[in-house]
Amino acid sequence: MISTAPRRADLRVVRIIKCLRMLQGACYSVDDLAARLSVSRRTVYRDLRLLGAAGVPVVRRMADRGLHVPPAPL
């Protein structure tokens, strides 16, 4: 029988894409991301490492420690 429940890996991919889209639109702290994605800070750091390994430039603003992804050059 085919299960319709999402697998853990599927949920992770969806969460990482949500994180990427959030960071493309605004700056967030790790705490804000954790709260909005309903995960721990540790999970957010893991997801950010995966984005970085995939070549996504996650930038930290020094003034407020906000994270964001700058627009891609055309």
Summary of the structure (lengths in Angstrom):
residues: 74
radius of gyration: 13.6
end to end distance: 46.6
largest distance: 53.3
contacts: 162
relative contact order: 0.17
helix: 53%
strand: 7%
